[in-house]
Amino acid sequence: MNQVISAYSGIKPGQAWVNGGIEYRDENFITFAEFIKPFFKRLNLGYPKFYKMDPLSKLGFIASELIFKHIDLDLYDKKRVGIVLANSSSSLDSDLVHQESINNRSHYFPSPSVFVYTLPNIMIGEICIRHQLKGENAFLISEKFESSLLFNFVNELFLNNRVDVCLTGWVDLLKEQFEALMMFVEPTGLAITEENSGMLLPFSEETMDDLYKKM
Amino acid sequence: MRPVYIASDNIITSLGASTFANMEALKAGQIGIRMTSDLNLFPSPLPLSLVDSELLEEQFLYILKYYKKNVGLTAYTRLEKLLIISIHDAISQISQNFNDPGTLFVLSTTKGNIDLLEERYKTQFQHRRIYLWEMAKTVGDFFGFANTPLIISNACISGIMALMTAFRYLRMGMYDQAVVSGGDILSEFVISGFQSFQSISSTPCRPYDIGRDGLSLGEGAGTMVLTTGIEKNSGSLVRIGGAATSNDANHISGPSRTGEELGFAFTDAMKEAALSPGDIGFINAHGTATPFNDEMESKAIGEAGLLESPVNSFKGYWGHTLGAAGLIESVASVHALQDQMLIRSAGFESLGVSEHIRVIAANEKKKMSSCLKSASGFGGCNAAIIFEKDNV
């Protein structure tokens, strides 16, 4: 069985891409918050839950939304849509915020709305809630982007018939450093439309390395 | 596909530093959750399940000598020590070479060396050790494992997911054997967070009981060595039959209202193992003793047609050990299966969930060939794994 990458997106400071084309550009920002907020508004999603998310979830959420603009999820059984993501710094960005709230006993204010984001897979939960995706999900950690880590995990899900399609990618954020590469993987012939048939890429480590390098 | 057997294992909790010690304690009904006053952990006393620090240092010193490591006790963090002791105990039970590329090392944790964010550790360890990959590498390098560690950090289902991943990679022939280890320590970080959710009980937790009012936190490590190198099982070894994960797609910090999603993780795992509900000897569920989790689980058990299977939770013995829970509780479930024994669900007296699940109220012998272990966690994640014994 062969899988293809039928849509992909990338976000780096100042720019975002979808399927190889520039989607958004804003070089005049200083912080991640200043970059992501107008970007989110321009996407016009009408999804206020976004504002409650931590920066890592916001990054992953938008990267996935860029893909789902091009994929009709209603074509699939949502119990059979997998999500496999990875990064290097786990939820350290929010960990530091929670730690800050407990460092000083005379100024001790741990908050559940911060603490819940001190797990990297919350980002997967946010994407699942948004689109009612209920299939296999996993969050993996590696020092750097490793195509083999994601490829092996996702490939195995297909080989053992645990998913019909799978969202996979790398979403890393720590303070003002951030990058996201998101890919939608599906078998040929299931829902490949005329619109996207021209830009199918073979699902392989080489393709993923190539997409990451081009970001 | 090749069968994947459990060759050896270890558990470290408040109840002891070996699987044997922990199983003896469970069978004797010993509770490891104690009222603890430790200002480094929390401003006021709380019931916690902590690994004895003196025992930990003693064991670690012995291991440093055994491996001829010329470093001081302070070269490793508390979590790294727990993991190293756990892995050492599991791999030293069998005569295998673990340093070849055919050995996969999988590590499961939620928070890793999160205590290094505290002021008191700022100068002792390199900043990099806060990264899960650096912590995993430190542990892997201790034993000279050839491959980069595969790290799973998926909230409270991490441990089951680590076993599931190793199982899948092994049966496909990607590796010959796997060392699967999980660990998490108790820190001010984790305790203050759960306390802010008001989810910690003021007494040792009581899964599925009518009077349950929250969880108890614990720390520990667990390890399983998985192998495909067994031609014919003499009957004593247990193998992994199937596993599955799912997502509630409902709420990031609250479980599904219907239990449907955990229910289909149960069903998918049974399907993969080619088993039906009647085959499941017992379910060792997540059973955190929060009102919503246990209620959701009872519905999931009903959804999957498993209401006849006896159910227990080990959280009443050693608390919720987070990223280690899936490993520790799987090891204990496998041994209960080997011993053909249903272990009492500590803290349970009368049923406090809406579905009529059969919570194990007293230890009992039972002839059975399989058991099911499950977990659910923040982010809406669910996981289920099945263990099978060939000859009963």
HADDOCK unambig.tbl for C-alpha pairs under 7 A between the chains (distance, minus, plus):
assign (segid A and resid 89 and name CA) (segid B and resid 131 and name CA) 6.13 0.50 0.50
assign (segid A and resid 99 and name CA) (segid B and resid 189 and name CA) 6.37 0.50 0.50
assign (segid A and resid 110 and name CA) (segid B and resid 192 and name CA) 6.43 0.50 0.50
assign (segid A and resid 110 and name CA) (segid B and resid 193 and name CA) 6.32 0.50 0.50
assign (segid A and resid 110 and name CA) (segid B and resid 196 and name CA) 6.03 0.50 0.50
assign (segid A and resid 111 and name CA) (segid B and resid 196 and name CA) 5.77 0.50 0.50
assign (segid A and resid 112 and name CA) (segid B and resid 193 and name CA) 6.44 0.50 0.50
assign (segid A and resid 112 and name CA) (segid B and resid 196 and name CA) 5.44 0.50 0.50
assign (segid A and resid 112 and name CA) (segid B and resid 197 and name CA) 5.40 0.50 0.50
assign (segid A and resid 115 and name CA) (segid B and resid 193 and name CA) 5.48 0.50 0.50
assign (segid A and resid 116 and name CA) (segid B and resid 253 and name CA) 6.65 0.50 0.50
assign (segid A and resid 119 and name CA) (segid B and resid 110 and name CA) 6.97 0.50 0.50
assign (segid A and resid 119 and name CA) (segid B and resid 155 and name CA) 6.24 0.50 0.50
assign (segid A and resid 121 and name CA) (segid B and resid 154 and name CA) 5.42 0.50 0.50
assign (segid A and resid 121 and name CA) (segid B and resid 155 and name CA) 6.86 0.50 0.50
assign (segid A and resid 121 and name CA) (segid B and resid 379 and name CA) 6.15 0.50 0.50
assign (segid A and resid 122 and name CA) (segid B and resid 252 and name CA) 6.39 0.50 0.50
assign (segid A and resid 122 and name CA) (segid B and resid 378 and name CA) 6.85 0.50 0.50
assign (segid A and resid 122 and name CA) (segid B and resid 379 and name CA) 4.44 0.50 0.50
assign (segid A and resid 124 and name CA) (segid B and resid 379 and name CA) 6.91 0.50 0.50
assign (segid A and resid 125 and name CA) (segid B and resid 249 and name CA) 6.40 0.50 0.50
assign (segid A and resid 125 and name CA) (segid B and resid 252 and name CA) 5.94 0.50 0.50
assign (segid A and resid 125 and name CA) (segid B and resid 379 and name CA) 4.36 0.50 0.50
assign (segid A and resid 125 and name CA) (segid B and resid 380 and name CA) 5.90 0.50 0.50
assign (segid A and resid 126 and name CA) (segid B and resid 252 and name CA) 6.94 0.50 0.50
assign (segid A and resid 128 and name CA) (segid B and resid 249 and name CA) 4.80 0.50 0.50
assign (segid A and resid 129 and name CA) (segid B and resid 249 and name CA) 4.08 0.50 0.50
assign (segid A and resid 129 and name CA) (segid B and resid 250 and name CA) 5.54 0.50 0.50
assign (segid A and resid 129 and name CA) (segid B and resid 251 and name CA) 6.97 0.50 0.50
assign (segid A and resid 132 and name CA) (segid B and resid 249 and name CA) 5.20 0.50 0.50
assign (segid A and resid 133 and name CA) (segid B and resid 249 and name CA) 6.10 0.50 0.50
assign (segid A and resid 134 and name CA) (segid B and resid 246 and name CA) 5.59 0.50 0.50
assign (segid A and resid 134 and name CA) (segid B and resid 247 and name CA) 4.49 0.50 0.50
assign (segid A and resid 134 and name CA) (segid B and resid 248 and name CA) 6.00 0.50 0.50
assign (segid A and resid 134 and name CA) (segid B and resid 249 and name CA) 6.04 0.50 0.50
assign (segid A and resid 135 and name CA) (segid B and resid 246 and name CA) 4.93 0.50 0.50
assign (segid A and resid 135 and name CA) (segid B and resid 247 and name CA) 6.07 0.50 0.50
assign (segid A and resid 136 and name CA) (segid B and resid 245 and name CA) 4.96 0.50 0.50
assign (segid A and resid 136 and name CA) (segid B and resid 246 and name CA) 4.89 0.50 0.50
assign (segid A and resid 136 and name CA) (segid B and resid 247 and name CA) 7.00 0.50 0.50
assign (segid A and resid 137 and name CA) (segid B and resid 245 and name CA) 6.63 0.50 0.50
assign (segid A and resid 137 and name CA) (segid B and resid 246 and name CA) 6.57 0.50 0.50
assign (segid A and resid 138 and name CA) (segid B and resid 154 and name CA) 6.34 0.50 0.50
assign (segid A and resid 139 and name CA) (segid B and resid 152 and name CA) 6.14 0.50 0.50
assign (segid A and resid 139 and name CA) (segid B and resid 153 and name CA) 5.78 0.50 0.50
assign (segid A and resid 139 and name CA) (segid B and resid 154 and name CA) 5.41 0.50 0.50
assign (segid A and resid 140 and name CA) (segid B and resid 151 and name CA) 5.64 0.50 0.50
assign (segid A and resid 140 and name CA) (segid B and resid 152 and name CA) 4.77 0.50 0.50
assign (segid A and resid 140 and name CA) (segid B and resid 153 and name CA) 6.02 0.50 0.50
assign (segid A and resid 141 and name CA) (segid B and resid 133 and name CA) 6.67 0.50 0.50
assign (segid A and resid 141 and name CA) (segid B and resid 151 and name CA) 5.26 0.50 0.50
assign (segid A and resid 141 and name CA) (segid B and resid 152 and name CA) 6.38 0.50 0.50
assign (segid A and resid 142 and name CA) (segid B and resid 133 and name CA) 5.74 0.50 0.50
assign (segid A and resid 143 and name CA) (segid B and resid 133 and name CA) 5.74 0.50 0.50
